[in-house]
Amino acid sequence: MKKITVIGGGSTYTPELMEGLIAHSKTIGIEEVYLLDVPESDKFQCVVELSERMLEHANAPFRIRHGFDSKAALSEADFIIQQYRPRFLEGRINDETIPLKYDLIGQETTGVGGFSCALRALPIVQKYVEQVQQYANKNAWIINFTNPSGLISEFVINTLGFERFAGLCNVPINIVQEIAEDIKCDRNDVFLKYYGLNHMTWIEEVFVKGLNVTDKALSDAFKPENIPDAANFEQFAEEMKMIFNPYLRYYYTTREMLEEELEAKKTKGTRGEQVREIEKELIRKYKDETLNEKPEELTKRGGSMYSTAAVELLRDLCSSKKNNHIVNVRNNGAVKNLDDDYVLEINTTVSENSIRPVCIGDVNPSARGLIHTIKQFERLTIQAHTEQSRKKAKEALIIHPLGPGLDVVDTLLDDILAVNSKYFSLK
């Protein structure tokens, strides 16, 4: 029987996760789900109470425990799901708004925003990894949704040396689902030549039951109507004969994305500010004592198929069957023309407590070039954390394609350090 610990159990996403855990509880063999959070969380109690009502309503065969004690939460845990947001939504809003002052993209996982988000997250991630090693079962897996997921995966696997770690994102499973719907097949029959870094990935080929259906998928998937005002983006994808992760818009149409963000800031706020209002509504909904299932309003929060991605990964780690999952793991030769030690978002075979990358050969040279650059940005950001080095932080910002120039980098860094002084410092 399995114990699953959710770090960040007070997240408004927890009912989504709980729905999946309830549905697959018998397959996974869940005995206990422990929701762990921090006392500063103002959402925790009502999220716990809704989760308990969901459990009772479904007559699920496991129990929920909750609290602030990480030793109790992690003791004998088999799976640890990370879904916390360091400094809550206020941190995200700062990550989005500070870059906009300098006419730079403001986004929580990419560029300047992803940089400051990472430096807040890394000390907390390191603390929890050490506690997992101390208290959890020796074969415990950490499944990570905390942003920026790719950089955190690089840090845990290559810097901390903890390899039973999988960085997870809901974007890949949604892409697979959309392709399956477009070409009218089952999602589990789809295999993609998919590669890159989290929120920066490409798809070169599409297979259904081993048959190459790339041309059909390219003609059906991700047309301009699927992504507003993205005609140039889609035209470039067609020229490249590839399907692009939507987050590549930040790199390929930077000016247009910046204009969108600046306009949104004026009219409806940054995405973080919008999410703050959505969460207020969700919490009011969660407090309704008659509610005993995931509310439809949660779809406005984003994170479609988040529960599906997480719970199916747990299910397959507990099964002898071999299934494909796209997760962030070390390359280990799967992509031939990228370094073996790069942590990439790639196809893996999951079965019997193991995650093994699937060999897909070489990748497109233009994608390879961008991957190299952003991987070095990740590693410089990690060095800035481990060495508390302002110099490394400045280098990381300068080499990022969405970062500042030398004329503003120091002032920008001062702004980031000022609002995050309680969470990290650089010398």
Buried (B, 14 or more C-beta within 10 A) or exposed (E): EBBBBBBBBBBBBBBBBBBBBBBBBEBBBBBBBBBBBBEEBEBBBBBBBBBBBBBEEBEBEBEBBBBEEBEBBBBEBBBBBBBBBBBBBEBBBBBBBBBBEBEBBBBBBBBBBBBBBBBBBBEBBBEBBEBBBEBBBEEBBBBBBBBBBBBBBBBBBBBBEBEBBBBBBBBBBBBBBBBBEBBEBEBEBBBBBBBBBBBBBBBBBBBBEEEEBBEBBBEBBBBEEEBEEBEEBBEBBBEBEBBBBBBBBBBBBBEBBBEBBEEBBEEEBBBBBBBBEBBEBBBEBBEEEEBBBBBEBBEBBEBBBBBBBBBBBBBBBBBEEEBBBBBBBBBBEBBEEBEEEBBBBBBBBBBEEEBBBBEBEEBBEEBBEBBEBBBBBBBBBBBBBBEBBBEBBBBBBBEBBBBBEEEBBEEBBEBBBEBBEEBBEBE
